[in-house]
Amino acid sequence: MEDKGFQVFACDPAIRAWADHARPVAIAAIKDPANARWLRCGGTWFAGVDCLPNDPEGRLKGGPPLAGKALEGLPDIPLHNAQVSAIYPGYPRPKEGESAAAASYRMTRDAAHVDGLLPVGPERRRMIREPHAYILGLPLTEAPPDASPLVVWEGSHRIMQAAFRESLGSRPVADWPDIDLTGAYHAARRQCFDTCKRVELPARPGEAVLLHRLALHGMAPWRADDGSARLVAYFRPETTFEDWFAA
């Protein structure tokens, strides 16, 4: 993974058992009126942040442990409630309040981003507020490969790391959450688009996709002729700023 910034794991019985148990729990979370605020893009994307009620080891009530080859070697840190991402036919319709430029970026550039860099303040300046250790995607439903798959730019994590090192390396770690990274981030993102291979990563239940925390990634528009939804559970546990910045 260190060269490409991502790794796809073949179907694993342990992951498949976890995904089969998690599927109805995720569907229930999507239907829960308390989570209605996560339905976006004209009803074509349920963002579902922290909507899966797993324990700090990833286990759901009455279900199997979260285990398998994809988990081997990952940092031994508590897991948050997983994101339940559901993509529906027609994605992406314009998001409420979204500018024309933002809608176009979602369509033409897959809404490519680096997780943890949040838009802060009225000018939405990008700052590192959520230093993730990794991104682990676990598909929960069968879906055609062109049903809005995950997209990653191969090797983009190295470009982002160099850009952030230049902006943050000489500053005290305590200051990092308030340092404006917008310019460095946008320049690095353009470099990734120009020099890195765009890779689509469709996957099935039982498989797993592991992304480097600094990898530029997004979701492709829905191009499939059939399919009802693509559901994926994402784990993005937070780590220290020092570990986030490490190689």
N, C-alpha and C positions, 0 to 999 in steps of 0.2 A: 504493500500500500504506500510505502514511503516515496516511491518514484511517481506513481500515478495519482496518488491522493485519494484512491478509493479501492475497494476490493469487494467482489461479489462472491458469496459463498453458495455452493451447491446445496440442494435440498437436504436438510438434516432432520431426522425423525424427531429429535427433541424440540427443534424450532417449530416443526409442523404441528406437534402436539400443543405447543403453547399458542400458536396462531389459531388453531381450530377452536381452542377454548376462548381465546380473546375476541374472536369475530362477533359472536352475539353480544358480548359485553360492549364492544365498540359501537355496534349498531344501536344498542339501547342508549348509549351516551349521545349519539347523534340525534336521536328522537327526543331526548330529554329537553323539555322547554327551558330548563335552566341554562342550557348550552346554546340556545338559539342565536346568541350574539356572534357565534363563530361561523355562521353561514354567510358566505361572501360571494362576490363576483356574480351577482344575479342568480344566486342559488346553485352555482356550479362548483363551489369549493367550500367544504366545511373544514376550517383551519384546526379546530379542536385542540388547542394548546392545553396540556395537563388534564385531559378529559378521561383518560383511562385510569380506573381506580386500583392500580397495582401497588404492592408494597415496595419498600426500598430495595428488595432483591428482584423486583420485576414480576413476582408471582401475583396472580389474580385469585380471588377467593374461590376455593374449591378446585383450583387448577394446578397444572404441573409446574415445576420450577422453570424459570427462564434459563436455559442451558443450551449447550451446543458449541460447535467449533468456532462460530463467529464471536462467542463471548470469551474464548480463551485468550489470555494476554491483555485483556482490557483492564484499565485501572480499577482497583477494588474500592469503588466509592458508591455511596447510596444512590439509587435511582429515583428520579422524580416520577410523578404520574406522567405516563407517556402521552405524547400528542397523538390524536386520532385524525389523520388527514384523509378526507374523502373527496375524490374528484369525480364529477359527473359529466355526462355528454354535454357538449357545448362550451366547456371551459376553454378560454376565459371570457365570460361576458364582462362588461365594464363594472368595476367596483364602485359602490356608492361613494361619491365625493372624490373619485379618482380623476386626476387631470388626464387630458388627451395624451400627453407625453408618457405618463405612467402606464396608461392602458396600452399604448403602442409598445412600450418596453416589455410589458407582460406577454404580449403576443409575439414580438419579433426576437426577444432575448430571453424568453422563458422566465421573466422576473428574476434573473440571476442575482444571487446575493451571497454574502458570507454571514452565517448565523452569529448572533451575539452582538453585531454592530447595530445598535438601535437608533432610530431617528429621534433626536432629543430637541425639545423646544419648538417654538413656532416656525423656525426656519429648518427644522428637521435635520440638524447636523448629526452626522454619524459618529457615535462614540461607543467604545467597547463597554458594555454594561453586563453582559452575560458570557463569561469565559467558559465555553463548553470544552469538555475533555475529548469528545468525539460525537459523531452522529451515526446512529444505528437504525436502519430502516428494516422493518419486518412486515412484509406484505401479508394482508389478511384475506384478500379475495383474489380469485382468478380474474384476469382482465386481458384484453388483447394488448400486444406489445406497443401499439400506437395509441393507447388510451391514456394520454397525458403521463408518460413515464417520467421518472426522475431523470434529470439531466445534470451532468458534471463536466467541467472543463479540465481535461487531463493535465496534471502538473501545475494547476493554478495555485495550489497551496504554497508552493515555493515562491511564486511571484508575490502573493499577498504577504507572506512572512517577511520577505525582504523589504516591502513597502512599509509594513508596520514597524519593523526593526529600526528603520531610518527615522520614523516619527516618534517612537517611544523609547528607543534604546538608551538614550542619555537622560531620560526623565525619571524621577522617583516613581516607583510602582504605585504609591498611594495617589498619585496624580492621574494615572492612566484613565480612570472612568470619566474624567472631565476634559480629556484632550480631544480636540476636534480632528477626526481622521478623514473627513469628507473628501478633501482634495486628493490625499494619498490613495484613498480607497477607489475613487472614481478613475484615477490615472492607472492604477494597477488593474482595475476591471477592464479598462480598454485594452491594456496590454494582453490580458488573458484572451479576450475576444480575438485579437489579432494573431496571437502566436500559439494558443493551446487548442487541441482537438476537442470539439464538442462531442460528448458521448452520451447516448441515451441508455438508461439502465432499467429496462422492464424486468420485473421479477415476479415469482409466484410464491404462494404460501409454502413455507418450509425453507425457502431461500432467505438470504439476508444480504443487505448492502451496508457496508461500512465506509463512511466518508471521513477524511481528515477534517478536523474542526475548522481549518482555514480554507477548505476547498470552495471554489465558486460553483454554485449549483442552483437549480431551479426546477420548474416543471414545464414540460412541453405542452402546447395546445392539444386539445382532444381531436384526434384525426380518425378514430376508429368508427367503423360503420355500425358496430353493435356494442353490447356491454351496458351494464346498468350503473356501475360505479367501480372505482378502484380505491380500496381502503388500505392504508398503511399505518402501522404504529411506529412512531419515531421516539427513540430515547436520545436525549442530549444532556446528560448530567453535567453540572457545573463543576469546574475545577478552580485552582488558584490562578491568578494572573500570570505568575511565573511559569506554571506548567502550560498554560494556554499559549504563551509566547515561545516555549521551547520548540526544538525541532520536531 
